[in-house]
Amino acid sequence: MTPEHFIFIPTIFLLGLLTGALLTSRRATGLPVLLTLGIALGTFALTHLTNLPFGARAVHIALDGLPLFDQSPSFSANEVLARLELFSEQGRAVYQFATYTGDVIFPLSLLAFFLALAHFTAQQLQPAAWLRLLYALPLVWFAADMVENAMIYSLIAGLPTPPAALAAVLGPVTTFKLALLPASILVPLLVLGLSHLRSARVKA
């Protein structure tokens, strides 16, 4: 489990509670949010808390506890290549396998939740044009995550002489992805909160 997930999971639960409160009058429109939230949490448990060969725990063990690139980004080609060489051959193989299995399955489930949340949030607003902006954050986040996976796969496959240019941009791509993850949660949360406050003032 990465350090980011210790923040992410409580945030998801709080978001679920807020969503549930908002669903009291609009259950039909909010049901997909709760369903996809449950799927995302279940998928997280499956891919991060079990000993599946493509899960985060398996990668952590195979790398002898060394941090993954999305746990501790590196911003120079030399540093990235040095870290790759520190990984054992088995560790690199498990890490590479995870880039197109576990590290795709969980982000997909999370993307489904983000999109359901974006749609629900946009329905609370006028005009519905907000939907495009709310959709953009999770879609770009998912794209960045998949690009990062492809880069790591290619770097490992290219050893002992992986592309230096690819290694040099891995850190910025990872940082961009990590910035978009909380934004995909917090922006809809903020919009929902403001919408709820506005509705309460109108009723008052």
Legacy VTK file of the C-alpha trace (Angstrom):
# vtk DataFile Version 3.0
C-alpha trace
ASCII
DATASET POLYDATA
POINTS 204 float
0.000 0.000 0.000
1.430 3.368 -0.964
1.442 6.308 1.478
-1.059 8.078 -0.759
-3.609 5.341 -0.075
-3.630 6.081 3.665
-5.121 9.445 2.703
-7.131 8.145 -0.218
-9.143 5.439 1.556
-10.486 7.630 4.421
-11.325 10.298 1.846
-13.313 7.763 -0.159
-15.260 6.690 2.929
-16.034 10.300 3.855
-17.089 10.947 0.294
-19.352 7.922 0.430
-20.990 9.210 3.600
-21.556 12.630 2.038
-22.943 11.066 -1.103
-25.270 8.895 0.944
-26.581 11.970 2.735
-27.229 13.700 -0.566
-29.055 10.669 -1.915
-31.943 10.926 0.516
-33.952 12.814 -2.065
-32.325 11.442 -5.244
-31.626 7.768 -4.673
-32.018 6.706 -8.282
-29.427 9.159 -9.587
-26.963 8.471 -6.784
-27.129 4.677 -6.759
-24.363 4.265 -9.398
-22.051 6.354 -7.198
-22.520 4.038 -4.235
-22.260 0.901 -6.363
-19.034 1.990 -8.051
-17.665 3.147 -4.695
-18.214 -0.350 -3.318
-16.592 -1.913 -6.374
-13.563 0.395 -6.097
-13.081 -0.369 -2.406
-13.470 -4.097 -3.042
-10.993 -3.971 -5.902
-8.540 -2.033 -3.756
-8.735 -4.719 -1.068
-8.259 -7.437 -3.683
-5.256 -5.852 -5.403
-3.535 -4.317 -2.366
-4.361 -6.423 0.692
-4.115 -9.956 -0.703
-1.231 -12.047 -2.007
-2.345 -12.098 -5.629
0.685 -12.375 -7.963
-0.195 -9.088 -9.679
-1.080 -7.170 -6.530
0.786 -4.394 -4.753
1.835 -6.683 -1.914
3.456 -9.155 -4.317
5.380 -6.322 -5.983
6.484 -4.940 -2.619
7.794 -8.344 -1.537
9.494 -9.024 -4.888
11.304 -5.675 -4.687
12.481 -6.395 -1.116
10.618 -3.365 0.181
12.191 -0.880 -2.223
9.741 1.921 -3.131
7.862 1.878 -6.416
8.210 4.802 -8.783
4.761 6.126 -7.877
5.670 5.986 -4.182
8.889 7.939 -4.634
9.235 9.601 -8.062
12.679 10.094 -9.595
13.348 13.121 -11.802
16.547 12.239 -13.624
17.327 9.480 -16.079
20.375 8.388 -14.088
18.362 8.037 -10.889
15.619 6.039 -12.607
18.138 3.692 -14.219
20.019 3.275 -10.939
16.821 2.296 -9.156
15.926 -0.196 -11.871
19.308 -1.850 -11.399
18.693 -2.133 -7.651
15.628 -4.283 -8.319
16.276 -7.998 -8.599
15.485 -9.749 -11.863
12.471 -11.405 -10.249
11.392 -8.084 -8.759
11.500 -6.395 -12.148
9.486 -9.235 -13.695
6.766 -8.993 -11.029
6.724 -5.182 -11.279
6.426 -5.367 -15.060
3.605 -7.920 -14.811
1.701 -5.659 -12.416
1.822 -2.727 -14.853
-0.689 -4.424 -17.160
-2.693 -6.406 -14.583
-3.248 -5.156 -11.042
-2.236 -1.599 -11.860
-4.897 -1.521 -14.566
-7.710 -3.344 -12.754
-7.810 -1.044 -9.733
-7.504 2.240 -11.676
-10.346 1.076 -13.938
-12.617 0.494 -10.944
-11.610 3.862 -9.534
-12.261 5.544 -12.877
-15.788 4.106 -12.912
-16.406 5.615 -9.471
-14.966 8.994 -10.456
-17.117 9.149 -13.589
-20.252 8.161 -11.674
-19.453 10.833 -9.093
-18.838 13.410 -11.830
-22.192 12.617 -13.425
-24.009 12.788 -10.086
-22.316 16.089 -9.214
-23.170 17.635 -12.572
-26.828 16.686 -12.074
-26.924 18.856 -8.964
-25.775 21.882 -10.956
-27.145 24.235 -13.541
-26.059 24.305 -16.284
-25.060 20.711 -16.924
-21.978 21.933 -18.837
-20.078 21.322 -15.596
-20.180 17.658 -16.592
-17.375 18.106 -19.136
-15.032 19.675 -16.613
-15.812 17.093 -13.941
-15.275 14.251 -16.398
-11.955 15.666 -17.609
-10.090 15.264 -14.308
-10.556 11.479 -13.863
-10.126 10.748 -17.562
-6.819 12.617 -17.729
-5.733 11.005 -14.443
-6.450 7.524 -15.822
-4.631 8.309 -19.065
-1.592 9.536 -17.114
-1.643 6.394 -14.976
-1.693 4.145 -18.042
1.094 6.163 -19.690
3.162 5.754 -16.531
2.522 1.993 -16.576
3.587 1.768 -20.215
6.742 3.757 -19.475
7.735 1.512 -16.572
7.035 -1.596 -18.653
9.176 -0.249 -21.497
12.016 0.779 -19.192
12.187 -2.680 -17.636
11.907 -4.353 -21.034
14.718 -2.154 -22.354
17.278 -3.177 -19.739
20.243 -3.107 -19.660
20.037 -0.026 -21.900
16.524 1.449 -21.525
15.704 4.739 -23.302
17.226 7.579 -21.280
14.666 10.073 -22.619
11.839 7.898 -21.308
13.507 7.599 -17.913
13.938 11.383 -17.719
10.213 12.118 -18.027
8.943 9.330 -15.751
9.066 11.510 -12.630
7.033 14.396 -14.083
4.413 11.982 -15.452
4.123 10.304 -12.042
3.829 13.655 -10.258
1.139 14.795 -12.696
-0.803 11.585 -12.080
-0.506 11.880 -8.298
-1.760 15.482 -8.424
-4.808 14.523 -10.473
-5.848 11.716 -8.107
-6.887 13.905 -5.144
-8.210 16.541 -7.557
-10.576 13.951 -9.044
-12.018 13.444 -5.552
-11.817 16.888 -4.006
-13.209 18.962 -6.890
-16.552 17.081 -7.053
-16.628 17.024 -3.246
-16.170 20.789 -3.118
-18.772 21.368 -5.827
-21.278 19.116 -4.046
-20.655 20.904 -0.767
-21.156 24.338 -2.311
-24.283 23.148 -4.093
-25.677 21.740 -0.855
-24.977 24.989 1.013
-26.598 27.017 -1.747
-29.713 24.846 -1.667
-29.904 25.139 2.114
-29.737 28.936 1.906
-32.475 29.052 -0.719
-34.749 26.879 1.440
-34.002 29.051 4.468
LINES 1 205
204 0 1 2 3 4 5 6 7 8 9 10 11 12 13 14 15 16 17 18 19 20 21 22 23 24 25 26 27 28 29 30 31 32 33 34 35 36 37 38 39 40 41 42 43 44 45 46 47 48 49 50 51 52 53 54 55 56 57 58 59 60 61 62 63 64 65 66 67 68 69 70 71 72 73 74 75 76 77 78 79 80 81 82 83 84 85 86 87 88 89 90 91 92 93 94 95 96 97 98 99 100 101 102 103 104 105 106 107 108 109 110 111 112 113 114 115 116 117 118 119 120 121 122 123 124 125 126 127 128 129 130 131 132 133 134 135 136 137 138 139 140 141 142 143 144 145 146 147 148 149 150 151 152 153 154 155 156 157 158 159 160 161 162 163 164 165 166 167 168 169 170 171 172 173 174 175 176 177 178 179 180 181 182 183 184 185 186 187 188 189 190 191 192 193 194 195 196 197 198 199 200 201 202 203
